[in-house]
């Protein structure tokens, strides 16, 4: 197993909570954000996660908020990995193996990217995704 490379894959729900003061996890997201800065973690998302973030913020808050957040993310505050054909196939392979109907294809793409990029840390408020990443990651990605 590779060493921690300082990179953290960040799920959409973290950015949504961080940016939306009305979100029930907003204060927790702020606390975690401060910790990430303190430890100089490099944040990583995929283009799929970017799509989810701006869509959900637009729907829950407003289009202007989504544009502001999208601009920040695109300005280099996070590394954005684009899902290639290879990553799409790996995501599909994981999706076929996961029995739980509540695990999305996007969630499976997160696991595929983490495996390919050797990212060991996942920041998500999604308990199912966190559980797969922590307990069953190897079973689904090997």
C-alpha positions as a Markdown table, in Angstrom:
| # | Residue | x | y | z |
|---|---|---|---|---|
| 1 | Unk | 0.0 | 0.0 | 0.0 |
| 2 | Unk | 1.3 | 3.4 | -1.0 |
| 3 | Unk | 2.0 | 6.1 | 1.5 |
| 4 | Unk | -0.3 | 9.0 | 2.1 |
| 5 | Unk | 0.5 | 11.5 | -0.6 |
| 6 | Unk | -1.3 | 14.4 | 1.1 |
| 7 | Unk | -4.1 | 14.4 | -1.4 |
| 8 | Unk | -7.7 | 14.1 | -0.3 |
| 9 | Unk | -10.6 | 13.2 | -2.6 |
| 10 | Unk | -13.5 | 15.5 | -1.8 |
| 11 | Unk | -17.1 | 14.5 | -2.4 |
| 12 | Unk | -19.7 | 17.0 | -3.5 |
| 13 | Unk | -21.6 | 17.0 | -0.2 |
| 14 | Unk | -18.6 | 18.6 | 1.6 |
| 15 | Unk | -18.5 | 21.6 | -0.7 |
| 16 | Unk | -22.3 | 21.9 | -0.7 |
| 17 | Unk | -22.3 | 22.0 | 3.2 |
| 18 | Unk | -19.3 | 24.3 | 3.3 |
| 19 | Unk | -20.8 | 26.8 | 0.9 |
| 20 | Unk | -24.4 | 26.7 | 2.3 |
| 21 | Unk | -24.8 | 28.3 | 5.7 |
| 22 | Unk | -28.3 | 26.6 | 6.0 |
| 23 | Unk | -26.9 | 23.1 | 5.5 |
| 24 | Unk | -27.1 | 21.0 | 8.7 |
| 25 | Unk | -23.4 | 20.1 | 8.2 |
| 26 | Unk | -22.1 | 23.6 | 7.5 |
| 27 | Unk | -20.3 | 24.1 | 10.9 |
| 28 | Unk | -18.7 | 20.6 | 10.6 |
| 29 | Unk | -17.6 | 21.4 | 7.0 |
| 30 | Unk | -16.0 | 24.7 | 8.3 |
| 31 | Unk | -14.2 | 22.8 | 11.1 |
| 32 | Unk | -12.9 | 20.2 | 8.6 |
| 33 | Unk | -11.9 | 22.9 | 6.1 |
| 34 | Unk | -9.7 | 24.6 | 8.7 |
| 35 | Unk | -8.1 | 21.3 | 9.5 |
| 36 | Unk | -7.3 | 20.6 | 5.8 |
| 37 | Unk | -5.6 | 24.0 | 5.6 |
| 38 | Unk | -3.6 | 23.4 | 8.7 |
| 39 | Unk | -2.3 | 20.1 | 7.4 |
| 40 | Unk | -1.8 | 21.6 | 3.9 |
| 41 | Unk | -3.9 | 18.9 | 2.2 |
| 42 | Unk | -4.3 | 19.0 | -1.6 |
| 43 | Unk | -8.0 | 18.7 | -2.5 |
| 44 | Unk | -9.0 | 16.6 | -5.4 |
| 45 | Unk | -12.4 | 16.3 | -7.2 |
| 46 | Unk | -13.5 | 14.9 | -10.5 |
| 47 | Unk | -15.4 | 16.6 | -13.2 |
| 48 | Unk | -18.4 | 14.4 | -12.1 |
| 49 | Unk | -18.1 | 15.9 | -8.6 |
| 50 | Unk | -17.8 | 19.4 | -10.0 |
| 51 | Unk | -21.0 | 18.8 | -11.9 |
| 52 | Unk | -22.8 | 17.6 | -8.8 |
| 53 | Unk | -21.5 | 20.6 | -6.7 |
| 54 | Unk | -22.6 | 23.3 | -9.0 |
| 55 | Unk | -26.0 | 21.6 | -9.8 |
| 56 | Unk | -26.9 | 21.1 | -6.1 |
| 57 | Unk | -25.8 | 24.6 | -5.0 |
| 58 | Unk | -27.8 | 26.1 | -7.9 |
| 59 | Unk | -30.9 | 24.1 | -6.8 |
| 60 | Unk | -30.5 | 24.5 | -3.0 |
| 61 | Unk | -29.3 | 28.1 | -3.0 |
| 62 | Unk | -29.3 | 30.0 | -6.3 |
| 63 | Unk | -27.6 | 30.1 | -9.7 |
| 64 | Unk | -25.3 | 33.0 | -8.6 |
| 65 | Unk | -24.0 | 31.0 | -5.6 |
| 66 | Unk | -23.3 | 28.0 | -7.9 |
| 67 | Unk | -21.4 | 30.3 | -10.3 |
| 68 | Unk | -19.3 | 31.8 | -7.5 |
| 69 | Unk | -18.4 | 28.3 | -6.1 |
| 70 | Unk | -17.8 | 26.9 | -9.6 |
| 71 | Unk | -15.4 | 29.8 | -10.4 |
| 72 | Unk | -13.5 | 29.2 | -7.1 |
| 73 | Unk | -13.1 | 25.5 | -7.9 |
| 74 | Unk | -12.0 | 26.1 | -11.4 |
| 75 | Unk | -9.5 | 28.8 | -10.3 |
| 76 | Unk | -7.2 | 26.0 | -9.0 |
| 77 | Unk | -8.3 | 25.8 | -5.4 |
| 78 | Unk | -8.7 | 22.0 | -6.1 |
| 79 | Unk | -7.3 | 19.6 | -8.6 |
| 80 | Unk | -9.9 | 18.4 | -11.0 |
| 81 | Unk | -9.4 | 15.0 | -12.6 |
| 82 | Unk | -11.4 | 14.4 | -15.7 |
| 83 | Unk | -13.0 | 10.9 | -16.0 |
| 84 | Unk | -11.4 | 9.4 | -19.0 |
| 85 | Unk | -12.7 | 6.4 | -20.9 |
| 86 | Unk | -10.4 | 4.1 | -18.8 |
| 87 | Unk | -11.7 | 5.6 | -15.6 |
| 88 | Unk | -15.3 | 5.3 | -16.8 |
| 89 | Unk | -14.7 | 1.6 | -17.5 |
| 90 | Unk | -13.2 | 1.1 | -14.0 |
| 91 | Unk | -16.1 | 2.9 | -12.5 |
| 92 | Unk | -18.5 | 0.7 | -14.4 |
| 93 | Unk | -16.6 | -2.4 | -13.1 |
| 94 | Unk | -17.0 | -1.2 | -9.5 |
| 95 | Unk | -20.6 | -0.3 | -10.1 |
| 96 | Unk | -21.4 | -3.8 | -11.2 |
| 97 | Unk | -19.7 | -5.3 | -8.1 |
| 98 | Unk | -21.5 | -3.1 | -5.5 |
| 99 | Unk | -24.7 | -4.7 | -4.5 |
| 100 | Unk | -26.2 | -1.6 | -2.7 |
| 101 | Unk | -28.7 | 0.2 | -5.0 |
| 102 | Unk | -28.0 | 3.5 | -3.2 |
| 103 | Unk | -24.4 | 3.6 | -4.3 |
| 104 | Unk | -24.3 | 5.8 | -7.4 |
| 105 | Unk | -22.2 | 5.5 | -10.5 |
| 106 | Unk | -20.5 | 8.8 | -9.5 |
| 107 | Unk | -19.7 | 7.2 | -6.1 |
| 108 | Unk | -18.0 | 4.3 | -8.0 |
| 109 | Unk | -16.1 | 6.8 | -10.1 |
| 110 | Unk | -14.7 | 8.3 | -6.8 |
| 111 | Unk | -13.4 | 4.8 | -5.9 |
| 112 | Unk | -11.9 | 4.3 | -9.3 |
| 113 | Unk | -10.1 | 7.6 | -9.3 |
| 114 | Unk | -8.8 | 7.1 | -5.7 |
| 115 | Unk | -7.4 | 3.7 | -6.8 |
| 116 | Unk | -5.8 | 5.0 | -10.0 |
| 117 | Unk | -4.4 | 8.1 | -8.4 |
| 118 | Unk | -3.4 | 6.3 | -5.2 |
| 119 | Unk | -5.4 | 8.8 | -3.1 |
| 120 | Unk | -5.8 | 7.3 | 0.4 |
| 121 | Unk | -8.1 | 9.9 | 2.0 |
| 122 | Unk | -11.7 | 10.5 | 1.2 |
| 123 | Unk | -13.7 | 13.4 | 2.6 |
| 124 | Unk | -17.5 | 12.7 | 2.4 |
| 125 | Unk | -20.5 | 13.0 | 4.5 |
| 126 | Unk | -22.0 | 10.0 | 2.7 |
| 127 | Unk | -21.9 | 7.1 | 5.1 |
| 128 | Unk | -22.3 | 4.4 | 2.5 |
| 129 | Unk | -19.5 | 5.7 | 0.3 |
| 130 | Unk | -17.3 | 6.2 | 3.3 |
| 131 | Unk | -18.0 | 2.6 | 4.4 |
| 132 | Unk | -17.1 | 1.2 | 1.1 |
| 133 | Unk | -14.0 | 3.2 | 0.9 |
| 134 | Unk | -12.9 | 2.2 | 4.4 |
| 135 | Unk | -13.9 | -1.4 | 4.6 |
| 136 | Unk | -14.5 | -2.8 | 1.2 |
| 137 | Unk | -12.3 | -0.7 | -1.1 |
| 138 | Unk | -10.0 | -3.6 | -2.2 |
| 139 | Unk | -12.9 | -6.0 | -2.8 |
| 140 | Unk | -14.5 | -3.7 | -5.3 |
| 141 | Unk | -11.4 | -2.3 | -7.0 |
| 142 | Unk | -9.3 | -5.4 | -7.5 |
